[in-house]
Amino acid sequence: MIRGKAPTPSCLSVGSRHLDVRDVHFLWGMDLFKTGKMLRRMYKGAGHRSIWRIGPAGENLSAMACINVDTYRHFGRLGCGAVMGAKNLKGSSSWRWLLPASEGKAYAKLFAEVHRKMTDTDMMEKYHNYGTPINMAVLNGIRALPIQNLQKTTDPDIEGITGETLPATRCCATPRVPGVRSGAFTSDMSGRGSWARTATSTGRFPTTMNRSLQLAQCST
């Protein structure tokens, strides 16, 4: 948990044996790509650390700002990018915690079993086929769905735009997203739109997309 606000735009580096805060005022105003490039130069160790950062949207406290992680991943729910901006946290470098493996063959056996279940069974099928939208109904049920430009957390008519419904009814395209298998991005022709991929790519949340924008996405 990060509390308080840095006096100047800063970057936090966290690992199993270190905690470092650096002044990065020179990155303020840079977009995600330039920021990521600079932070990778500052924090060496590709493959052993992840770079989190925000762009101008987060700096300006936009409620739709995402946190970009290692270029291809985005945290977009509930305006978390704006939270980083409010704390003057331009970026963060998190390092893998190297913990000693258990002795003997127990760990290797457990890893092999988990890997088998994830690749040879239907355990992960819903995420491979539909991606994050498959959780819309679940989040709606516990009143934790950011919807209608963050004004509500639930919608009684959610069934029409869930990950289960769209591919079977009004889904017009499922183009590939970098780092995500086909099916994770869906556009609904009802004018309401899907959620996670659509929200992060257009800066909108469910029920706010218009049909012309969706058609433009489908054509690309």
C-alpha positions as CSV (number, residue, x, y, z in Angstrom):
1,M,0.0,0.0,0.0
2,I,1.3,3.4,-1.0
3,R,0.2,6.3,1.3
4,G,0.7,10.0,0.9
5,K,2.0,12.1,-2.0
6,A,5.5,12.6,-3.2
7,P,6.7,16.3,-3.2
8,T,7.8,15.9,-6.8
9,P,7.0,13.5,-9.7
10,S,8.7,10.3,-8.5
11,C,9.3,6.6,-9.4
12,L,9.2,3.8,-6.8
13,S,11.3,0.7,-7.1
14,V,10.4,-2.2,-4.9
15,G,12.1,-5.6,-4.5
16,S,12.6,-8.3,-1.9
17,R,15.6,-6.5,-0.5
18,H,15.3,-2.9,-1.5
19,L,13.0,0.1,-1.6
20,D,14.0,3.1,-3.7
21,V,12.3,6.4,-4.6
22,R,13.7,8.6,-7.3
23,D,12.8,12.1,-8.5
24,V,11.7,11.8,-12.2
25,H,10.3,15.3,-12.7
26,F,11.8,15.2,-16.2
27,L,9.3,12.4,-17.2
28,W,6.2,14.5,-16.3
29,G,4.2,15.1,-19.4
30,M,5.7,12.2,-21.4
31,D,3.4,9.6,-22.9
32,L,3.5,5.9,-21.9
33,F,5.9,4.8,-24.6
34,K,8.6,7.4,-23.9
35,T,8.2,7.0,-20.1
36,G,8.6,3.2,-20.4
37,K,11.7,3.6,-22.5
38,M,13.3,5.9,-20.0
39,L,12.4,3.8,-17.0
40,R,13.8,0.7,-18.7
41,R,17.1,2.5,-19.0
42,M,17.0,3.6,-15.4
43,Y,16.1,0.2,-14.0
44,K,18.0,-2.6,-15.7
45,G,17.0,-6.2,-15.4
46,A,14.7,-7.2,-18.3
47,G,12.8,-10.3,-17.4
48,H,13.2,-9.8,-13.7
49,R,11.2,-6.7,-13.2
50,S,8.0,-5.0,-14.4
51,I,7.7,-1.3,-15.2
52,W,4.4,0.4,-14.3
53,R,3.7,3.9,-15.5
54,I,1.1,6.5,-16.3
55,G,0.8,9.1,-19.1
56,P,-0.7,12.6,-19.2
57,A,-4.2,11.2,-18.5
58,G,-3.1,10.0,-15.1
59,E,-1.1,13.1,-14.4
60,N,-4.3,15.2,-15.1
61,L,-6.3,12.9,-12.8
62,S,-8.6,11.6,-15.5
63,A,-11.1,9.2,-14.0
64,M,-10.5,6.9,-17.1
65,A,-6.7,6.9,-16.8
66,C,-5.0,3.5,-17.0
67,I,-1.8,2.2,-15.6
68,N,0.4,0.6,-18.3
69,V,2.5,-2.4,-17.3
70,D,5.3,-3.6,-19.5
71,T,3.7,-2.0,-22.6
72,Y,1.1,-4.7,-23.4
73,R,-0.9,-4.8,-20.2
74,H,-3.3,-2.1,-18.8
75,F,-5.0,-1.7,-15.5
76,G,-8.0,0.4,-16.3
77,R,-10.7,-0.1,-13.7
78,L,-11.8,2.7,-11.4
79,G,-9.3,5.3,-12.7
80,C,-6.3,3.8,-11.0
81,G,-4.0,5.8,-13.2
82,A,-5.4,9.0,-11.6
83,V,-4.6,7.6,-8.2
84,M,-0.9,7.4,-9.2
85,G,-1.1,10.9,-10.7
86,A,-2.6,12.2,-7.4
87,K,0.4,10.8,-5.6
88,N,2.9,12.2,-8.0
89,L,3.9,8.6,-8.8
90,K,4.9,8.6,-12.5
91,G,6.1,5.1,-12.5
92,S,7.1,2.0,-10.5
93,S,9.6,-0.8,-10.9
94,S,8.6,-4.0,-9.2
95,W,11.1,-6.8,-9.0
96,R,10.4,-10.5,-8.7
97,W,10.9,-11.8,-5.2
98,L,13.3,-14.7,-5.4
99,L,12.3,-17.2,-2.7
100,P,14.0,-20.5,-2.1
101,A,12.2,-23.5,-3.6
102,S,11.3,-26.4,-1.4
103,E,13.8,-29.2,-1.2
104,G,13.2,-32.4,-3.1
105,K,10.8,-33.0,-6.0
106,A,7.7,-31.5,-4.3
107,Y,7.8,-28.2,-6.1
108,A,8.6,-29.6,-9.5
109,K,5.7,-32.0,-9.1
110,L,3.3,-29.3,-8.1
111,F,4.3,-27.0,-10.9
112,A,3.9,-29.8,-13.5
113,E,0.4,-30.5,-12.2
114,V,-0.7,-26.8,-12.2
115,H,0.7,-26.4,-15.8
116,R,-1.1,-29.5,-16.9
117,K,-4.4,-28.2,-15.6
118,M,-4.0,-24.8,-17.2
119,T,-3.0,-26.2,-20.6
120,D,-4.8,-29.5,-21.0
121,T,-8.1,-28.9,-19.3
122,D,-10.9,-26.3,-19.6
123,M,-9.7,-24.5,-16.4
124,M,-8.7,-21.4,-18.3
125,E,-11.0,-21.7,-21.3
126,K,-13.2,-18.8,-20.5
127,Y,-10.3,-16.4,-20.3
128,H,-8.7,-17.8,-23.6
129,N,-12.0,-17.5,-25.5
130,Y,-13.6,-14.4,-24.0
131,G,-10.9,-12.6,-22.0
132,T,-11.8,-10.2,-19.2
133,P,-15.5,-9.5,-20.3
134,I,-16.4,-13.0,-19.0
135,N,-16.3,-11.4,-15.5
136,M,-18.9,-8.7,-16.2
137,A,-21.8,-10.7,-14.8
138,V,-19.8,-11.7,-11.7
139,L,-18.7,-8.2,-10.9
140,N,-22.2,-6.9,-11.6
141,G,-23.5,-9.4,-9.1
142,I,-21.3,-8.1,-6.3
143,R,-21.9,-4.4,-7.2
144,A,-18.2,-3.9,-8.3
145,L,-18.6,-3.2,-12.0
146,P,-17.4,0.3,-13.1
147,I,-20.1,1.3,-15.5
148,Q,-21.8,4.4,-17.0
149,N,-18.6,6.5,-16.7
150,L,-18.0,5.4,-13.1
151,Q,-21.4,6.6,-12.0
152,K,-22.7,3.2,-11.1
153,T,-21.4,-0.2,-9.9
154,T,-24.2,-2.3,-11.2
155,D,-26.7,-2.5,-14.1
156,P,-29.9,-4.5,-14.1
157,D,-29.6,-4.9,-17.9
158,I,-26.1,-6.3,-17.9
159,E,-27.0,-9.6,-19.5
160,G,-27.0,-8.1,-23.0
161,I,-23.4,-7.1,-22.9
162,T,-21.7,-9.9,-21.0
163,G,-18.7,-11.9,-22.3
164,E,-21.0,-14.9,-22.7
165,T,-23.7,-13.1,-24.6
166,L,-21.7,-11.0,-27.1
167,P,-19.9,-13.7,-29.0
168,A,-23.1,-15.7,-29.4
169,T,-25.3,-12.8,-30.6
170,R,-24.2,-9.3,-31.7
171,C,-20.4,-9.6,-31.8
172,C,-19.2,-8.2,-35.1
173,A,-15.4,-8.7,-34.6
174,T,-12.8,-10.2,-32.4
175,P,-9.5,-8.8,-33.6
176,R,-6.4,-9.8,-31.7
177,V,-5.0,-7.6,-29.0
178,P,-1.2,-7.7,-28.3
179,G,-0.5,-10.2,-25.6
180,V,-4.2,-11.4,-25.5
181,R,-5.6,-14.4,-27.4
182,S,-8.3,-13.8,-30.0
183,G,-11.7,-13.3,-28.4
184,A,-10.8,-10.9,-25.6
185,F,-12.0,-7.9,-27.6
186,T,-15.6,-7.7,-28.6
187,S,-17.8,-4.9,-30.0
188,D,-21.5,-5.0,-29.6
189,M,-23.7,-3.4,-32.2
190,S,-26.4,-2.4,-29.7
191,G,-24.6,0.8,-29.0
192,R,-23.7,-0.1,-25.5
193,G,-20.3,-1.7,-26.0
194,S,-18.3,-4.3,-24.2
195,W,-15.9,-3.5,-21.4
196,A,-12.3,-4.0,-20.6
197,R,-10.6,-4.0,-23.9
198,T,-13.0,-1.4,-25.3
199,A,-12.6,0.8,-22.3
200,T,-8.9,0.8,-22.3
201,S,-8.6,1.4,-26.1
202,T,-11.2,4.1,-26.4
203,G,-11.2,5.8,-23.0
204,R,-14.8,4.9,-22.3
205,F,-16.6,2.5,-20.0
206,P,-19.6,0.2,-20.7
207,T,-22.8,1.8,-22.0
208,T,-21.0,4.9,-23.3
209,M,-19.9,3.8,-26.7
210,N,-21.7,5.0,-29.8
211,R,-22.3,2.9,-32.9
212,S,-20.1,4.9,-35.3
213,L,-17.2,4.4,-33.0
214,Q,-17.8,0.6,-32.8
215,L,-18.1,0.4,-36.6
216,A,-14.8,2.1,-36.9
217,Q,-13.2,-0.4,-34.5
218,C,-14.7,-3.3,-36.4
219,S,-13.3,-2.0,-39.6
220,T,-9.8,-2.0,-38.1
